């Protein structure tokens, strides 16, 4: 005699098992019910360059890369190196408008931030060389002269998200230590547990960590949407132009956050 997903033979109740309500079993001592609950689609349509794109909010998440003090704060690492960080701050305002709306519609907000181990044992010489090519100066994990904060060290002020974009308790945070947020991190496992297939990308630098993370997402089969006004770089302008071209040509679509926000505000199907 069979039983439904909420019960089992012999009167034993099935209990939920799983870290995400989007991906879980029902189990008892005598039975395992492996059929996931269906996720009703919540499609929205936005205009990308040259094409209308429809994607499913119920299977989407936003990944925000490296919007941290060391990259975006006037007293952070890049600013102390003499880099003009004004471009790195341009995603703040559009993200301030977009993120509350995404949370309201139950779209996971995932912060992928650079966060070194204090002993730097997971950082190779080749990676350290990128930021300290002569062996002198202030590189990953070194103390900033003004504050003594160690560059991008996990748990420090340097690695914290800028105050203007304080994370919500419901958000997910992933520490990375490479240009790509997928390399040697739990990001892919988290996304699979959330049953996510479409990723929106934001953050800095668009031509470096954002692009590398987006490319790795594409290689793993995720649908990729770069939010142009929510991504920026302190690199020369041609680097941003090449990034937008390569995303459109090879890795996904380029859209604006205003188009997403308008759909969230006007389309009832976007609500969970």
Buried (B, 14 or more C-beta within 10 A) or exposed (E): EEBEEEBBEEEBEBEEEEEEEBBBBBBBEEBEBEEBEEEEEBEBEBEBEEEEBEBBBBBBBBBBBBBBBBBBBEBBBBBBBEBEBEBBBBBBEBBEEBBBBBBEBBBBBBBBBBBBEEEBEEBEEEBBEEBBEEEEEBBBBBEBEEBEBBBBBBEBBBBBBBEEBEBEEEBBEBBBBBBBBBEEBEBBEBBBBBBBBBBBBBBBBBBBBBBBBBBBBBEEEBBBBBBBBBBBBBBEEEBBEBBBEBBBEEBBBBBBBBBBBBBBEEBEEBEE
